[in-house]
């Protein structure tokens, strides 16, 4: 079962799970919407989404985006381990069972609710 989709107009700066990590995000990144992140995923796949906000992102913006979502993923992995859900191991430090980030660095996480503890 796929996770529920977020509101495409929700901004990165409004995603509750990211609050502890937003200091890592550049102002441009905080203003990106879920739809913009999905367009960024399209760009990562080699297609032109024709989104000026995506085209204007700098390397610094992309790095801050990755750092912001990496913090969220690490928090989720720690919480999963504490709750007894299989989590990261030395052999597999990224637990894809609680994150959809195996295919893109952050865009799909922003678009989907990936909190394993959400009701």
C-alpha positions in Angstrom: 0.0 0.0 0.0 1.4 3.3 -1.1 1.8 6.1 1.5 -0.8 8.9 1.3 0.2 11.8 -0.9 0.9 15.3 0.6 -0.9 18.4 -0.6 1.0 19.4 -3.8 0.9 23.1 -2.6 2.5 22.3 0.8 5.9 24.0 1.1 9.0 22.3 2.4 9.0 24.8 5.3 5.5 23.6 6.3 6.3 19.9 6.5 6.1 19.1 10.2 8.6 16.3 10.2 11.2 18.6 8.8 10.9 21.3 11.5 14.0 20.2 13.4 16.1 20.2 10.2 14.9 23.4 8.4 17.9 25.4 9.6 19.8 23.4 7.0 17.5 24.4 4.1 18.2 27.5 2.1 15.4 30.1 1.7 14.7 28.8 -1.8 14.4 25.3 -0.6 12.0 26.3 2.2 9.7 27.8 -0.4 9.6 24.8 -2.7 6.3 23.1 -2.9 5.7 19.3 -3.0 4.8 19.8 -6.7 8.2 21.6 -7.2 10.0 18.6 -5.6 8.1 16.2 -7.9 9.3 18.4 -10.8 12.8 18.2 -9.4 12.5 14.4 -9.5 11.4 14.7 -13.1 14.6 16.7 -13.8 16.7 14.0 -12.0 15.2 11.5 -14.5 16.5 13.6 -17.4 13.3 15.3 -18.4 12.6 19.0 -18.4 9.7 19.8 -16.1 9.6 23.5 -17.3 9.6 24.7 -13.7 11.6 27.9 -13.3 11.9 27.4 -9.5 13.6 24.0 -10.2 15.8 25.6 -12.9 17.0 28.3 -10.5 18.2 25.9 -7.8 21.9 26.1 -7.2 24.2 23.4 -6.0 24.1 24.9 -2.5 20.3 24.7 -2.6 20.4 21.0 -3.7 22.9 20.2 -1.0 20.7 21.9 1.6 17.7 20.0 0.4 19.5 16.7 0.7 20.8 17.6 4.2 17.4 18.6 5.4 15.7 15.4 4.2 18.6 13.2 5.4 18.1 14.5 8.9 14.4 13.6 8.7 15.3 10.1 7.4 17.8 9.6 10.2 15.2 10.6 12.8 12.7 8.2 11.4 15.3 5.4 11.4 16.2 6.0 15.0 12.5 6.1 16.0 11.9 2.9 14.2 14.7 1.2 16.0 13.4 2.4 19.3 10.0 1.1 18.5 11.2 -2.3 17.4 10.7 -1.8 13.7 13.6 -3.1 11.7 16.0 -0.3 11.2 19.5 0.4 9.8 22.2 -2.2 10.4 26.0 -1.9 9.8 25.5 -4.0 6.6 22.6 -1.8 5.4 22.8 1.7 7.0 19.9 3.0 5.0 16.7 1.2 5.9 14.5 1.5 2.8 11.5 -0.1 4.6 10.8 3.2 6.3 11.9 5.5 3.5 11.1 5.7 -0.2 14.4 7.5 -0.8 16.1 4.7 -2.6 15.1 6.2 -6.0 15.6 9.9 -5.4 17.4 11.8 -2.7 14.4 13.7 -1.3 11.6 14.4 -3.6 9.5 11.4 -3.1 9.8 11.7 0.7 8.4 15.2 0.4 5.5 14.1 -1.7 4.6 11.1 0.5 3.9 10.7 4.2 6.8 8.5 5.2 6.4 8.6 9.0 6.1 5.0 10.1 4.3 6.1 13.3 1.7 8.3 11.7 -1.9 7.3 12.5 
